[in-house]
Amino acid sequence: MREIFAGLPWWVKWVAVPVIALVVFGGLIATVVGFVIGLLFKALVFVALVGGLIYIVRKFMSNSSSRSDW
């Protein structure tokens, strides 16, 4: 592989080949990136909902225990 690229100009190695790779694999790359971003967003929503639930339960438990002290 190195011998093939050795005789080519720099712009073929650093411009043309990456552009061709993006054209060929662009849809796959976009799908993978979209999946990862969607997964991270769902994980963030999950953490926020669980954190909110824990906050509400602790708030409710502290209020109910202080009422029973009366």
mmCIF file as gemmi writes it, N, C-alpha and C atoms, coordinates in Angstrom:
data_model
loop_
_atom_site.group_PDB
_atom_site.id
_atom_site.type_symbol
_atom_site.label_atom_id
_atom_site.label_alt_id
_atom_site.label_comp_id
_atom_site.label_asym_id
_atom_site.label_entity_id
_atom_site.label_seq_id
_atom_site.pdbx_PDB_ins_code
_atom_site.Cartn_x
_atom_site.Cartn_y
_atom_site.Cartn_z
_atom_site.occupancy
_atom_site.B_iso_or_equiv
_atom_site.pdbx_formal_charge
_atom_site.auth_seq_id
_atom_site.auth_asym_id
_atom_site.pdbx_PDB_model_num
ATOM 1 N N . MET Axp A 1 ? 0.83 -1.194 0 1 0 ? 1 A 1
ATOM 2 C CA . MET Axp A 1 ? 0 0 0 1 0 ? 1 A 1
ATOM 3 C C . MET Axp A 1 ? 0.876 1.26 0 1 0 ? 1 A 1
ATOM 4 N N . ARG Axp A 2 ? 1.97 1.201 0.753 1 0 ? 2 A 1
ATOM 5 C CA . ARG Axp A 2 ? 2.857 2.353 0.817 1 0 ? 2 A 1
ATOM 6 C C . ARG Axp A 2 ? 3.478 2.661 -0.552 1 0 ? 2 A 1
ATOM 7 N N . GLU Axp A 3 ? 3.792 1.62 -1.29 1 0 ? 3 A 1
ATOM 8 C CA . GLU Axp A 3 ? 4.387 1.821 -2.606 1 0 ? 3 A 1
ATOM 9 C C . GLU Axp A 3 ? 3.414 2.504 -3.564 1 0 ? 3 A 1
ATOM 10 N N . ILE Axp A 4 ? 2.141 2.197 -3.399 1 0 ? 4 A 1
ATOM 11 C CA . ILE Axp A 4 ? 1.127 2.798 -4.278 1 0 ? 4 A 1
ATOM 12 C C . ILE Axp A 4 ? 1.054 4.302 -4.043 1 0 ? 4 A 1
ATOM 13 N N . PHE Axp A 5 ? 1.042 4.729 -2.77 1 0 ? 5 A 1
ATOM 14 C CA . PHE Axp A 5 ? 0.926 6.147 -2.449 1 0 ? 5 A 1
ATOM 15 C C . PHE Axp A 5 ? 2.237 6.902 -2.575 1 0 ? 5 A 1
ATOM 16 N N . ALA Axp A 6 ? 3.355 6.215 -2.673 1 0 ? 6 A 1
ATOM 17 C CA . ALA Axp A 6 ? 4.665 6.876 -2.683 1 0 ? 6 A 1
ATOM 18 C C . ALA Axp A 6 ? 4.837 7.78 -3.904 1 0 ? 6 A 1
ATOM 19 N N . GLY Axp A 7 ? 4.358 7.378 -5.052 1 0 ? 7 A 1
ATOM 20 C CA . GLY Axp A 7 ? 4.562 8.164 -6.26 1 0 ? 7 A 1
ATOM 21 C C . GLY Axp A 7 ? 3.487 9.191 -6.537 1 0 ? 7 A 1
ATOM 22 N N . LEU Axp A 8 ? 2.482 9.279 -5.692 1 0 ? 8 A 1
ATOM 23 C CA . LEU Axp A 8 ? 1.367 10.197 -5.948 1 0 ? 8 A 1
ATOM 24 C C . LEU Axp A 8 ? 1.633 11.574 -5.337 1 0 ? 8 A 1
ATOM 25 N N . PRO Axp A 9 ? 1.043 12.617 -5.912 1 0 ? 9 A 1
ATOM 26 C CA . PRO Axp A 9 ? 1.193 13.96 -5.325 1 0 ? 9 A 1
ATOM 27 C C . PRO Axp A 9 ? 0.521 14.04 -3.94 1 0 ? 9 A 1
ATOM 28 N N . TRP Axp A 10 ? 0.912 15.053 -3.152 1 0 ? 10 A 1
ATOM 29 C CA . TRP Axp A 10 ? 0.4 15.186 -1.787 1 0 ? 10 A 1
ATOM 30 C C . TRP Axp A 10 ? -1.104 15.392 -1.755 1 0 ? 10 A 1
ATOM 31 N N . TRP Axp A 11 ? -1.642 16.113 -2.751 1 0 ? 11 A 1
ATOM 32 C CA . TRP Axp A 11 ? -3.071 16.421 -2.706 1 0 ? 11 A 1
ATOM 33 C C . TRP Axp A 11 ? -3.925 15.18 -2.919 1 0 ? 11 A 1
ATOM 34 N N . VAL Axp A 12 ? -3.381 14.166 -3.589 1 0 ? 12 A 1
ATOM 35 C CA . VAL Axp A 12 ? -4.133 12.922 -3.763 1 0 ? 12 A 1
ATOM 36 C C . VAL Axp A 12 ? -4.233 12.205 -2.42 1 0 ? 12 A 1
ATOM 37 N N . LYS Axp A 13 ? -3.112 12.169 -1.682 1 0 ? 13 A 1
ATOM 38 C CA . LYS Axp A 13 ? -3.096 11.476 -0.385 1 0 ? 13 A 1
ATOM 39 C C . LYS Axp A 13 ? -3.935 12.183 0.657 1 0 ? 13 A 1
ATOM 40 N N . TRP Axp A 14 ? -3.855 13.513 0.699 1 0 ? 14 A 1
ATOM 41 C CA . TRP Axp A 14 ? -4.445 14.262 1.81 1 0 ? 14 A 1
ATOM 42 C C . TRP Axp A 14 ? -5.774 14.934 1.476 1 0 ? 14 A 1
ATOM 43 N N . VAL Axp A 15 ? -6.164 14.984 0.206 1 0 ? 15 A 1
ATOM 44 C CA . VAL Axp A 15 ? -7.424 15.631 -0.171 1 0 ? 15 A 1
ATOM 45 C C . VAL Axp A 15 ? -8.352 14.647 -0.89 1 0 ? 15 A 1
ATOM 46 N N . ALA Axp A 16 ? -7.871 14.068 -1.97 1 0 ? 16 A 1
ATOM 47 C CA . ALA Axp A 16 ? -8.741 13.247 -2.811 1 0 ? 16 A 1
ATOM 48 C C . ALA Axp A 16 ? -9.181 11.962 -2.115 1 0 ? 16 A 1
ATOM 49 N N . VAL Axp A 17 ? -8.252 11.253 -1.482 1 0 ? 17 A 1
ATOM 50 C CA . VAL Axp A 17 ? -8.603 9.984 -0.835 1 0 ? 17 A 1
ATOM 51 C C . VAL Axp A 17 ? -9.578 10.199 0.325 1 0 ? 17 A 1
ATOM 52 N N . PRO Axp A 18 ? -9.349 11.174 1.234 1 0 ? 18 A 1
ATOM 53 C CA . PRO Axp A 18 ? -10.362 11.402 2.288 1 0 ? 18 A 1
ATOM 54 C C . PRO Axp A 18 ? -11.729 11.832 1.746 1 0 ? 18 A 1
ATOM 55 N N . VAL Axp A 19 ? -11.741 12.627 0.677 1 0 ? 19 A 1
ATOM 56 C CA . VAL Axp A 19 ? -13.025 13.04 0.085 1 0 ? 19 A 1
ATOM 57 C C . VAL Axp A 19 ? -13.752 11.831 -0.492 1 0 ? 19 A 1
ATOM 58 N N . ILE Axp A 20 ? -13.042 10.962 -1.166 1 0 ? 20 A 1
ATOM 59 C CA . ILE Axp A 20 ? -13.666 9.751 -1.704 1 0 ? 20 A 1
ATOM 60 C C . ILE Axp A 20 ? -14.183 8.868 -0.569 1 0 ? 20 A 1
ATOM 61 N N . ALA Axp A 21 ? -13.398 8.744 0.506 1 0 ? 21 A 1
ATOM 62 C CA . ALA Axp A 21 ? -13.836 7.944 1.656 1 0 ? 21 A 1
ATOM 63 C C . ALA Axp A 21 ? -15.097 8.527 2.278 1 0 ? 21 A 1
ATOM 64 N N . LEU Axp A 22 ? -15.175 9.86 2.387 1 0 ? 22 A 1
ATOM 65 C CA . LEU Axp A 22 ? -16.38 10.489 2.929 1 0 ? 22 A 1
ATOM 66 C C . LEU Axp A 22 ? -17.589 10.278 2.035 1 0 ? 22 A 1
ATOM 67 N N . VAL Axp A 23 ? -17.377 10.327 0.721 1 0 ? 23 A 1
ATOM 68 C CA . VAL Axp A 23 ? -18.492 10.105 -0.204 1 0 ? 23 A 1
ATOM 69 C C . VAL Axp A 23 ? -18.986 8.667 -0.102 1 0 ? 23 A 1
ATOM 70 N N . VAL Axp A 24 ? -18.055 7.713 -0.048 1 0 ? 24 A 1
ATOM 71 C CA . VAL Axp A 24 ? -18.441 6.305 -0.022 1 0 ? 24 A 1
ATOM 72 C C . VAL Axp A 24 ? -19.031 5.918 1.331 1 0 ? 24 A 1
ATOM 73 N N . PHE Axp A 25 ? -18.36 6.323 2.433 1 0 ? 25 A 1
ATOM 74 C CA . PHE Axp A 25 ? -18.778 5.905 3.767 1 0 ? 25 A 1
ATOM 75 C C . PHE Axp A 25 ? -19.528 6.995 4.53 1 0 ? 25 A 1
ATOM 76 N N . GLY Axp A 26 ? -19.892 8.079 3.87 1 0 ? 26 A 1
ATOM 77 C CA . GLY Axp A 26 ? -20.542 9.206 4.545 1 0 ? 26 A 1
ATOM 78 C C . GLY Axp A 26 ? -21.85 8.831 5.212 1 0 ? 26 A 1
ATOM 79 N N . GLY Axp A 27 ? -22.657 8.045 4.54 1 0 ? 27 A 1
ATOM 80 C CA . GLY Axp A 27 ? -23.932 7.629 5.122 1 0 ? 27 A 1
ATOM 81 C C . GLY Axp A 27 ? -23.733 6.758 6.345 1 0 ? 27 A 1
ATOM 82 N N . LEU Axp A 28 ? -22.771 5.87 6.274 1 0 ? 28 A 1
ATOM 83 C CA . LEU Axp A 28 ? -22.466 5.008 7.415 1 0 ? 28 A 1
ATOM 84 C C . LEU Axp A 28 ? -21.944 5.822 8.584 1 0 ? 28 A 1
ATOM 85 N N . ILE Axp A 29 ? -21.051 6.759 8.298 1 0 ? 29 A 1
ATOM 86 C CA . ILE Axp A 29 ? -20.502 7.609 9.36 1 0 ? 29 A 1
ATOM 87 C C . ILE Axp A 29 ? -21.605 8.449 9.997 1 0 ? 29 A 1
ATOM 88 N N . ALA Axp A 30 ? -22.478 9.011 9.183 1 0 ? 30 A 1
ATOM 89 C CA . ALA Axp A 30 ? -23.582 9.822 9.706 1 0 ? 30 A 1
ATOM 90 C C . ALA Axp A 30 ? -24.529 8.975 10.552 1 0 ? 30 A 1
ATOM 91 N N . THR Axp A 31 ? -24.78 7.752 10.128 1 0 ? 31 A 1
ATOM 92 C CA . THR Axp A 31 ? -25.653 6.86 10.892 1 0 ? 31 A 1
ATOM 93 C C . THR Axp A 31 ? -25.05 6.526 12.244 1 0 ? 31 A 1
ATOM 94 N N . VAL Axp A 32 ? -23.764 6.211 12.269 1 0 ? 32 A 1
ATOM 95 C CA . VAL Axp A 32 ? -23.099 5.874 13.532 1 0 ? 32 A 1
ATOM 96 C C . VAL Axp A 32 ? -23.058 7.077 14.463 1 0 ? 32 A 1
ATOM 97 N N . VAL Axp A 33 ? -22.711 8.246 13.929 1 0 ? 33 A 1
ATOM 98 C CA . VAL Axp A 33 ? -22.666 9.461 14.755 1 0 ? 33 A 1
ATOM 99 C C . VAL Axp A 33 ? -24.054 9.8 15.275 1 0 ? 33 A 1
ATOM 100 N N . GLY Axp A 34 ? -25.063 9.698 14.441 1 0 ? 34 A 1
ATOM 101 C CA . GLY Axp A 34 ? -26.434 9.962 14.887 1 0 ? 34 A 1
ATOM 102 C C . GLY Axp A 34 ? -26.877 8.992 15.962 1 0 ? 34 A 1
ATOM 103 N N . PHE Axp A 35 ? -26.526 7.717 15.815 1 0 ? 35 A 1
ATOM 104 C CA . PHE Axp A 35 ? -26.874 6.715 16.826 1 0 ? 35 A 1
ATOM 105 C C . PHE Axp A 35 ? -26.2 7.029 18.158 1 0 ? 35 A 1
ATOM 106 N N . VAL Axp A 36 ? -24.92 7.373 18.114 1 0 ? 36 A 1
ATOM 107 C CA . VAL Axp A 36 ? -24.189 7.679 19.356 1 0 ? 36 A 1
ATOM 108 C C . VAL Axp A 36 ? -24.759 8.921 20.03 1 0 ? 36 A 1
ATOM 109 N N . ILE Axp A 37 ? -25.061 9.965 19.259 1 0 ? 37 A 1
ATOM 110 C CA . ILE Axp A 37 ? -25.632 11.184 19.837 1 0 ? 37 A 1
ATOM 111 C C . ILE Axp A 37 ? -27.019 10.892 20.417 1 0 ? 37 A 1
ATOM 112 N N . GLY Axp A 38 ? -27.825 10.108 19.715 1 0 ? 38 A 1
ATOM 113 C CA . GLY Axp A 38 ? -29.141 9.734 20.233 1 0 ? 38 A 1
ATOM 114 C C . GLY Axp A 38 ? -29.041 8.929 21.512 1 0 ? 38 A 1
ATOM 115 N N . LEU Axp A 39 ? -28.075 8.02 21.563 1 0 ? 39 A 1
ATOM 116 C CA . LEU Axp A 39 ? -27.877 7.213 22.767 1 0 ? 39 A 1
ATOM 117 C C . LEU Axp A 39 ? -27.436 8.079 23.937 1 0 ? 39 A 1
ATOM 118 N N . LEU Axp A 40 ? -26.526 9.015 23.689 1 0 ? 40 A 1
ATOM 119 C CA . LEU Axp A 40 ? -26.088 9.925 24.754 1 0 ? 40 A 1
ATOM 120 C C . LEU Axp A 40 ? -27.235 10.802 25.243 1 0 ? 40 A 1
ATOM 121 N N . PHE Axp A 41 ? -28.077 11.261 24.322 1 0 ? 41 A 1
ATOM 122 C CA . PHE Axp A 41 ? -29.218 12.078 24.715 1 0 ? 41 A 1
ATOM 123 C C . PHE Axp A 41 ? -30.196 11.272 25.566 1 0 ? 41 A 1
ATOM 124 N N . LYS Axp A 42 ? -30.456 10.026 25.173 1 0 ? 42 A 1
ATOM 125 C CA . LYS Axp A 42 ? -31.357 9.187 25.963 1 0 ? 42 A 1
ATOM 126 C C . LYS Axp A 42 ? -30.773 8.894 27.334 1 0 ? 42 A 1
ATOM 127 N N . ALA Axp A 43 ? -29.461 8.677 27.401 1 0 ? 43 A 1
ATOM 128 C CA . ALA Axp A 43 ? -28.813 8.453 28.7 1 0 ? 43 A 1
ATOM 129 C C . ALA Axp A 43 ? -28.914 9.703 29.573 1 0 ? 43 A 1
ATOM 130 N N . LEU Axp A 44 ? -28.754 10.865 28.989 1 0 ? 44 A 1
ATOM 131 C CA . LEU Axp A 44 ? -28.875 12.117 29.739 1 0 ? 44 A 1
ATOM 132 C C . LEU Axp A 44 ? -30.292 12.316 30.254 1 0 ? 44 A 1
ATOM 133 N N . VAL Axp A 45 ? -31.286 12.038 29.428 1 0 ? 45 A 1
ATOM 134 C CA . VAL Axp A 45 ? -32.681 12.139 29.859 1 0 ? 45 A 1
ATOM 135 C C . VAL Axp A 45 ? -32.965 11.14 30.976 1 0 ? 45 A 1
ATOM 136 N N . PHE Axp A 46 ? -32.443 9.919 30.865 1 0 ? 46 A 1
ATOM 137 C CA . PHE Axp A 46 ? -32.629 8.907 31.896 1 0 ? 46 A 1
ATOM 138 C C . PHE Axp A 46 ? -32.033 9.363 33.224 1 0 ? 46 A 1
ATOM 139 N N . VAL Axp A 47 ? -30.816 9.88 33.187 1 0 ? 47 A 1
ATOM 140 C CA . VAL Axp A 47 ? -30.166 10.353 34.414 1 0 ? 47 A 1
ATOM 141 C C . VAL Axp A 47 ? -30.941 11.513 35.022 1 0 ? 47 A 1
ATOM 142 N N . ALA Axp A 48 ? -31.427 12.42 34.196 1 0 ? 48 A 1
ATOM 143 C CA . ALA Axp A 48 ? -32.196 13.557 34.71 1 0 ? 48 A 1
ATOM 144 C C . ALA Axp A 48 ? -33.503 13.091 35.344 1 0 ? 48 A 1
ATOM 145 N N . LEU Axp A 49 ? -34.196 12.143 34.714 1 0 ? 49 A 1
ATOM 146 C CA . LEU Axp A 49 ? -35.456 11.654 35.272 1 0 ? 49 A 1
ATOM 147 C C . LEU Axp A 49 ? -35.243 10.89 36.578 1 0 ? 49 A 1
ATOM 148 N N . VAL Axp A 50 ? -34.208 10.056 36.63 1 0 ? 50 A 1
ATOM 149 C CA . VAL Axp A 50 ? -33.931 9.316 37.857 1 0 ? 50 A 1
ATOM 150 C C . VAL Axp A 50 ? -33.511 10.282 38.961 1 0 ? 50 A 1
ATOM 151 N N . GLY Axp A 51 ? -32.688 11.267 38.641 1 0 ? 51 A 1
ATOM 152 C CA . GLY Axp A 51 ? -32.297 12.274 39.627 1 0 ? 51 A 1
ATOM 153 C C . GLY Axp A 51 ? -33.492 13.055 40.135 1 0 ? 51 A 1
ATOM 154 N N . GLY Axp A 52 ? -34.389 13.429 39.245 1 0 ? 52 A 1
ATOM 155 C CA . GLY Axp A 52 ? -35.602 14.136 39.665 1 0 ? 52 A 1
ATOM 156 C C . GLY Axp A 52 ? -36.49 13.271 40.531 1 0 ? 52 A 1
ATOM 157 N N . LEU Axp A 53 ? -36.616 12.004 40.187 1 0 ? 53 A 1
ATOM 158 C CA . LEU Axp A 53 ? -37.415 11.088 40.994 1 0 ? 53 A 1
ATOM 159 C C . LEU Axp A 53 ? -36.823 10.932 42.39 1 0 ? 53 A 1
ATOM 160 N N . ILE Axp A 54 ? -35.511 10.773 42.476 1 0 ? 54 A 1
ATOM 161 C CA . ILE Axp A 54 ? -34.861 10.648 43.785 1 0 ? 54 A 1
ATOM 162 C C . ILE Axp A 54 ? -35.051 11.927 44.595 1 0 ? 54 A 1
ATOM 163 N N . TYR Axp A 55 ? -34.921 13.081 43.958 1 0 ? 55 A 1
ATOM 164 C CA . TYR Axp A 55 ? -35.127 14.353 44.651 1 0 ? 55 A 1
ATOM 165 C C . TYR Axp A 55 ? -36.551 14.468 45.19 1 0 ? 55 A 1
ATOM 166 N N . ILE Axp A 56 ? -37.543 14.113 44.37 1 0 ? 56 A 1
ATOM 167 C CA . ILE Axp A 56 ? -38.945 14.213 44.792 1 0 ? 56 A 1
ATOM 168 C C . ILE Axp A 56 ? -39.236 13.238 45.923 1 0 ? 56 A 1
ATOM 169 N N . VAL Axp A 57 ? -38.739 12.013 45.826 1 0 ? 57 A 1
ATOM 170 C CA . VAL Axp A 57 ? -38.983 11.018 46.878 1 0 ? 57 A 1
ATOM 171 C C . VAL Axp A 57 ? -38.338 11.451 48.179 1 0 ? 57 A 1
ATOM 172 N N . ARG Axp A 58 ? -37.114 11.946 48.138 1 0 ? 58 A 1
ATOM 173 C CA . ARG Axp A 58 ? -36.449 12.405 49.369 1 0 ? 58 A 1
ATOM 174 C C . ARG Axp A 58 ? -37.17 13.599 49.965 1 0 ? 58 A 1
ATOM 175 N N . LYS Axp A 59 ? -37.622 14.508 49.111 1 0 ? 59 A 1
ATOM 176 C CA . LYS Axp A 59 ? -38.355 15.691 49.59 1 0 ? 59 A 1
ATOM 177 C C . LYS Axp A 59 ? -39.661 15.243 50.254 1 0 ? 59 A 1
ATOM 178 N N . PHE Axp A 60 ? -40.364 14.304 49.619 1 0 ? 60 A 1
ATOM 179 C CA . PHE Axp A 60 ? -41.622 13.819 50.174 1 0 ? 60 A 1
ATOM 180 C C . PHE Axp A 60 ? -41.384 13.064 51.48 1 0 ? 60 A 1
ATOM 181 N N . MET Axp A 61 ? -40.341 12.234 51.532 1 0 ? 61 A 1
ATOM 182 C CA . MET Axp A 61 ? -40.054 11.459 52.737 1 0 ? 61 A 1
ATOM 183 C C . MET Axp A 61 ? -39.657 12.361 53.895 1 0 ? 61 A 1
ATOM 184 N N . SER Axp A 62 ? -38.882 13.419 53.626 1 0 ? 62 A 1
ATOM 185 C CA . SER Axp A 62 ? -38.486 14.321 54.71 1 0 ? 62 A 1
ATOM 186 C C . SER Axp A 62 ? -39.686 15.125 55.205 1 0 ? 62 A 1
ATOM 187 N N . ASN Axp A 63 ? -40.597 15.491 54.31 1 0 ? 63 A 1
ATOM 188 C CA . ASN Axp A 63 ? -41.798 16.217 54.727 1 0 ? 63 A 1
ATOM 189 C C . ASN Axp A 63 ? -42.731 15.32 55.525 1 0 ? 63 A 1
ATOM 190 N N . SER Axp A 64 ? -42.888 14.059 55.119 1 0 ? 64 A 1
ATOM 191 C CA . SER Axp A 64 ? -43.806 13.164 55.826 1 0 ? 64 A 1
ATOM 192 C C . SER Axp A 64 ? -43.249 12.779 57.179 1 0 ? 64 A 1
ATOM 193 N N . SER Axp A 65 ? -41.935 12.638 57.327 1 0 ? 65 A 1
ATOM 194 C CA . SER Axp A 65 ? -41.361 12.271 58.626 1 0 ? 65 A 1
ATOM 195 C C . SER Axp A 65 ? -41.422 13.448 59.587 1 0 ? 65 A 1
ATOM 196 N N . SER Axp A 66 ? -41.308 14.674 59.081 1 0 ? 66 A 1
ATOM 197 C CA . SER Axp A 66 ? -41.398 15.833 59.97 1 0 ? 66 A 1
ATOM 198 C C . SER Axp A 66 ? -42.849 16.052 60.425 1 0 ? 66 A 1
ATOM 199 N N . ARG Axp A 67 ? -43.827 15.67 59.63 1 0 ? 67 A 1
ATOM 200 C CA . ARG Axp A 67 ? -45.217 15.794 60.022 1 0 ? 67 A 1
ATOM 201 C C . ARG Axp A 67 ? -45.576 14.773 61.106 1 0 ? 67 A 1
ATOM 202 N N . SER Axp A 68 ? -44.974 13.589 61.053 1 0 ? 68 A 1
ATOM 203 C CA . SER Axp A 68 ? -45.313 12.575 62.031 1 0 ? 68 A 1
ATOM 204 C C . SER Axp A 68 ? -44.724 12.905 63.408 1 0 ? 68 A 1
ATOM 205 N N . ASP Axp A 69 ? -43.746 13.813 63.46 1 0 ? 69 A 1
ATOM 206 C CA . ASP Axp A 69 ? -43.171 14.212 64.739 1 0 ? 69 A 1
ATOM 207 C C . ASP Axp A 69 ? -44.129 15.084 65.531 1 0 ? 69 A 1
ATOM 208 N N . TRP Axp A 70 ? -45.132 15.665 64.916 1 0 ? 70 A 1
ATOM 209 C CA . TRP Axp A 70 ? -46.039 16.572 65.623 1 0 ? 70 A 1
ATOM 210 C C . TRP Axp A 70 ? -46.792 15.766 66.598 1 0 ? 70 A 1
